Amino acid sequence: MRHPLPGLGLALGITWLWLGLVVLVPLAALVIRPWELGPAGVWAVVTEPRVLAALRLSFGAALLAALVDMPIGLLIAWVVVRYRFPGRRLLDAAVDLPFALPTAVAGLALTALYAPNGWLGAPLAALGVKVAFTPLGVAVALAFVGLPFVVRSVEPVLRDLARDAEEAAATLGATRGQTLWRVVLPALGLALASGVALAFARAVGEYGSVIFIAGNMPMVSEIAPLLIVVQLEQFDYAAAAAIGLAMLGLSFLLLLGFNLLQRRLRRGLA
């Protein structure tokens, strides 16, 4: 019997060739280039106070944004899947807006919205909360770009989730809160963890939607991708690659943690 796909050898070879050209070769260049500075030079670059502050902001804001997206994304997915109301399809389509918008346009829109004279920035400023041109603005922009990943990860699982268990819990006297905590959330835990991991991975390297609202003040609201661009503009490619290598290593460790969490959740559901 002939199969429509080529044999294992040819398919595996094409797979490794494509993976090498798209992923492995660029990563190898990123790993090799910083060592032109020597180990002491690489360490000096990545431990510079300005670089540490930028890395702390990028990773801290990305993690915070992903965690904020988790309950909001769950709520939006629940509303879209479980309820029928006028404008539901419009809300469902609006979830994907961060995918469709160019990142620079999203950054300009968020800056105009949260600036001290913006529609949301002005009332917040009156309350003493400044969003634009602060680290808080960075977190807001990253939450904006990461939200669709949580919603789209949870939505199909929630759509396939039978309501029998919820109805059984209700007949046994469980409150809505107990049903949500003990029945619904355990079933959605793996999807939520996947959505949070994707939102974090998307946010940590974000540049276009953050660059305008951040303010880009060194040691305060400067993100690591911007610092890489600054080094490239100064033709210091080795230093830029060293910062990129630090981001790669930190991202790998955090995503490894997310994968271990997903594995534990998967074992708990088995």
C-alpha positions as CSV (number, residue, x, y, z in Angstrom):
1,M,0.0,0.0,0.0
2,R,1.4,3.4,-1.0
3,H,1.2,6.2,1.4
4,P,0.5,9.8,0.3
5,L,3.5,11.0,2.4
6,P,7.1,10.2,1.6
7,G,9.0,7.6,3.6
8,L,10.5,8.1,7.0
9,G,14.0,8.9,5.8
10,L,13.0,11.6,3.3
11,A,10.4,13.1,5.7
12,L,12.8,13.2,8.6
13,G,15.5,14.7,6.4
14,I,13.3,17.5,5.2
15,T,12.1,18.1,8.8
16,W,15.7,18.4,10.1
17,L,16.7,20.6,7.2
18,W,13.8,23.0,7.7
19,L,14.4,23.0,11.5
20,G,18.1,23.7,11.0
21,L,17.6,26.6,8.6
22,V,14.8,28.3,10.5
23,V,15.7,27.5,14.2
24,L,19.1,25.9,14.8
25,V,21.3,28.0,12.6
26,P,20.1,31.4,14.0
27,L,20.3,30.1,17.5
28,A,23.8,28.8,16.9
29,A,24.8,32.2,15.6
30,L,23.3,33.8,18.7
31,V,25.2,31.5,21.0
32,I,28.5,31.8,19.2
33,R,28.7,35.5,18.4
34,P,28.9,36.9,22.0
35,W,32.1,34.9,22.8
36,E,34.1,37.2,20.6
37,L,34.2,39.3,23.8
38,G,35.5,36.4,25.8
39,P,33.9,35.0,29.0
40,A,34.8,38.0,31.0
41,G,33.4,40.4,28.4
42,V,30.1,38.5,28.1
43,W,29.7,38.5,31.9
44,A,30.5,42.2,32.0
45,V,27.8,42.9,29.4
46,V,25.0,40.9,30.9
47,T,25.8,42.0,34.5
48,E,25.8,45.7,33.6
49,P,23.2,47.5,35.8
50,R,21.4,48.9,32.8
51,V,21.1,45.5,31.2
52,L,20.0,43.8,34.5
53,A,17.3,46.5,34.9
54,A,16.1,45.9,31.3
55,L,16.0,42.2,31.8
56,R,14.2,42.5,35.1
57,L,11.6,44.7,33.5
58,S,11.1,42.6,30.4
59,F,10.8,39.3,32.2
60,G,8.9,40.6,35.3
61,A,6.4,42.5,33.2
62,A,5.9,39.6,30.8
63,L,5.3,37.2,33.7
64,L,2.9,39.6,35.4
65,A,1.0,40.2,32.2
66,A,0.6,36.5,31.6
67,L,-0.7,35.9,35.1
68,V,-3.1,38.9,34.7
69,D,-4.3,37.4,31.4
70,M,-5.1,34.1,33.0
71,P,-8.3,35.1,34.9
72,I,-9.3,37.7,32.3
73,G,-8.8,35.2,29.4
74,L,-10.8,32.5,31.3
75,L,-13.7,34.9,31.9
76,I,-13.8,36.0,28.3
77,A,-13.7,32.4,27.0
78,W,-16.4,31.4,29.5
79,V,-18.7,34.3,28.3
80,V,-18.1,33.5,24.6
81,V,-18.7,29.8,25.0
82,R,-21.4,29.5,27.6
83,Y,-23.6,32.5,26.9
84,R,-25.6,33.8,23.9
85,F,-26.1,37.5,23.6
86,P,-26.2,40.3,21.0
87,G,-22.6,41.1,19.9
88,R,-21.1,37.8,21.0
89,R,-19.6,37.2,17.6
90,L,-18.1,40.7,17.6
91,L,-16.6,40.1,21.0
92,D,-15.2,36.8,19.8
93,A,-13.6,38.5,16.8
94,A,-12.2,41.4,18.9
95,V,-10.2,38.9,20.9
96,D,-8.0,38.3,17.9
97,L,-7.4,42.0,17.4
98,P,-3.9,41.9,18.8
99,F,-3.0,39.3,16.2
100,A,-4.3,41.4,13.3
101,L,-3.0,44.8,14.4
102,P,0.6,45.8,13.5
103,T,2.5,46.0,16.8
104,A,3.5,49.6,16.2
105,V,-0.2,50.6,15.7
106,A,-1.1,48.8,18.9
107,G,1.6,50.7,20.7
108,L,0.4,54.0,19.4
109,A,-3.2,53.2,20.3
110,L,-2.3,52.2,23.8
111,T,-0.1,55.2,24.3
112,A,-2.9,57.6,23.2
113,L,-5.4,55.8,25.4
114,Y,-3.2,55.7,28.6
115,A,-1.3,59.0,28.2
116,P,-2.0,61.6,30.9
117,N,-4.5,63.3,28.6
118,G,-5.9,60.1,27.2
119,W,-9.4,58.7,27.6
120,L,-8.2,56.3,30.3
121,G,-5.0,58.0,31.3
122,A,-6.6,61.2,32.4
123,P,-9.0,59.7,35.0
124,L,-6.3,57.4,36.2
125,A,-3.9,60.3,36.6
126,A,-6.5,62.1,38.6
127,L,-6.4,59.1,41.0
128,G,-2.6,59.3,41.1
129,V,-2.0,56.3,38.8
130,K,0.3,56.9,35.9
131,V,0.3,54.2,33.2
132,A,2.0,55.5,30.1
133,F,5.8,55.9,30.2
134,T,6.1,53.8,33.3
135,P,6.8,50.0,33.9
136,L,3.0,49.7,34.5
137,G,2.5,50.8,30.9
138,V,4.9,48.0,29.7
139,A,2.8,45.4,31.6
140,V,-0.4,46.8,30.1
141,A,1.0,46.5,26.6
142,L,2.2,43.0,27.2
143,A,-1.1,41.9,28.7
144,F,-2.8,43.3,25.6
145,V,-0.7,41.2,23.2
146,G,-0.8,38.1,25.3
147,L,-4.5,37.9,26.1
148,P,-5.6,36.1,22.9
149,F,-3.3,33.2,23.6
150,V,-5.1,32.4,26.9
151,V,-8.5,32.8,25.4
152,R,-7.8,30.6,22.4
153,S,-6.1,28.0,24.5
154,V,-9.1,27.7,27.0
155,E,-12.0,28.1,24.5
156,P,-11.8,24.8,22.7
157,V,-11.4,22.8,25.9
158,L,-14.3,24.7,27.5
159,R,-16.4,24.1,24.4
160,D,-15.8,20.3,24.6
161,L,-16.3,20.2,28.4
162,A,-19.5,18.4,29.2
163,R,-21.9,20.0,31.7
164,D,-22.7,16.7,33.4
165,A,-20.2,17.1,36.1
166,E,-21.3,20.6,36.9
167,E,-25.0,19.5,37.1
168,A,-24.0,16.6,39.3
169,A,-22.1,18.9,41.6
170,A,-25.1,21.2,41.8
171,T,-27.5,18.4,42.6
172,L,-25.1,17.3,45.4
173,G,-25.4,20.8,47.0
174,A,-22.2,22.4,45.7
175,T,-22.3,26.2,45.4
176,R,-21.3,27.8,42.1
177,G,-17.9,28.8,43.6
178,Q,-17.2,25.2,44.7
179,T,-18.3,23.9,41.3
180,L,-15.9,26.3,39.6
181,W,-13.0,25.5,41.9
182,R,-13.4,21.8,42.2
183,V,-14.9,20.7,38.9
184,V,-14.3,23.3,36.1
185,L,-10.9,24.7,36.9
186,P,-9.2,21.2,37.3
187,A,-10.5,20.3,33.8
188,L,-9.2,23.6,32.4
189,G,-5.9,23.7,34.3
190,L,-3.7,22.3,31.5
191,A,-5.2,24.6,28.9
192,L,-4.8,27.6,31.2
193,A,-1.1,26.7,31.9
194,S,-0.5,26.4,28.1
195,G,-2.2,29.7,27.5
196,V,-0.1,31.4,30.2
197,A,3.1,29.9,28.8
198,L,2.2,31.1,25.3
199,A,1.3,34.6,26.5
200,F,4.6,34.8,28.4
201,A,6.6,33.6,25.4
202,R,4.9,36.2,23.2
203,A,5.3,39.0,25.6
204,V,8.9,38.6,26.8
205,G,10.4,39.5,23.4
206,E,7.7,42.1,22.4
207,Y,9.1,45.3,21.0
208,G,6.6,47.2,18.7
209,S,3.6,47.5,21.0
210,V,5.8,48.4,24.0
211,I,8.3,50.9,22.6
212,F,5.9,53.9,22.5
213,I,4.2,53.4,25.9
214,A,7.3,52.5,27.8
215,G,9.0,55.8,27.8
216,N,12.3,54.1,27.4
217,M,14.0,55.6,30.4
218,P,17.2,53.7,31.2
219,M,17.0,51.8,34.6
220,V,13.3,52.6,34.8
221,S,11.2,51.7,31.8
222,E,13.7,50.4,29.2
223,I,13.0,46.9,27.9
224,A,15.7,44.4,26.9
225,P,14.7,44.2,23.2
226,L,15.2,48.0,23.0
227,L,18.6,47.7,24.6
228,I,19.5,45.1,21.9
229,V,18.5,47.5,19.2
230,V,20.6,50.3,20.9
231,Q,23.6,48.0,20.8
232,L,23.0,47.2,17.1
233,E,22.7,50.8,16.2
234,Q,26.1,51.3,17.8
235,F,27.4,48.4,15.7
236,D,28.3,46.4,18.9
237,Y,26.9,43.1,17.5
238,A,28.7,41.0,20.1
239,A,27.1,42.9,23.0
240,A,23.7,42.7,21.4
241,A,24.1,39.0,20.9
242,A,25.2,38.7,24.6
243,I,22.0,40.3,25.8
244,G,20.0,38.1,23.4
245,L,21.8,35.1,24.8
246,A,20.8,36.1,28.3
247,M,17.2,36.5,27.2
248,L,17.3,33.1,25.5
249,G,18.7,31.4,28.6
250,L,16.1,33.0,31.0
251,S,13.3,32.2,28.6
252,F,14.3,28.6,28.3
253,L,14.4,28.2,32.1
254,L,11.0,29.8,32.6
255,L,9.4,27.8,29.7
256,L,10.9,24.7,31.2
257,G,9.2,25.5,34.4
258,F,5.9,26.0,32.6
259,N,6.4,22.6,30.8
260,L,7.1,20.8,34.1
261,L,3.9,22.4,35.5
262,Q,1.9,21.2,32.5
263,R,3.4,17.7,33.0
264,R,2.3,17.6,36.6
265,L,-1.2,18.8,35.7
266,R,-1.4,16.2,33.0
267,R,-0.5,13.5,35.5
268,G,-3.1,14.8,37.9
269,L,-5.8,14.5,35.2
270,A,-4.7,11.0,34.2
